[in-house]
Amino acid sequence: MESLLNALPWIVGGLVLVAVLAALRKPLQWLVRVLARTGVGLAVLWCLSGVGGVLGVNLGVNLLNALVLGVLGAPGFGLLLLMNWALAV
């Protein structure tokens, strides 16, 4: 009986952990997907910075630009180029 009382907090803690992870499953999947796409956007910006001078495209390699590029994709790239052009004038 005493071993059951010693194990009870661990059992309850495990059940609470399982319930919390089940409740946060969708938000965590969404967050992982956004982080992965932001990483890809950062990689694209880094690759573009190497050839951007030849093409006349100078976008900063930073987290905000990577987030916009990762979440919005090609339209986000167009938005970044348009904002770069509009703010440079």
Buried (B, 14 or more C-beta within 10 A) or exposed (E): EEEEEEEEEEEEEEEEEEEEEEEEEEEEEEEEEEEEBBEBBBBBBEEBBEEBEEEEBEBEBEEEBBBBBBBBEEEBBEEBEEEBEEEEE
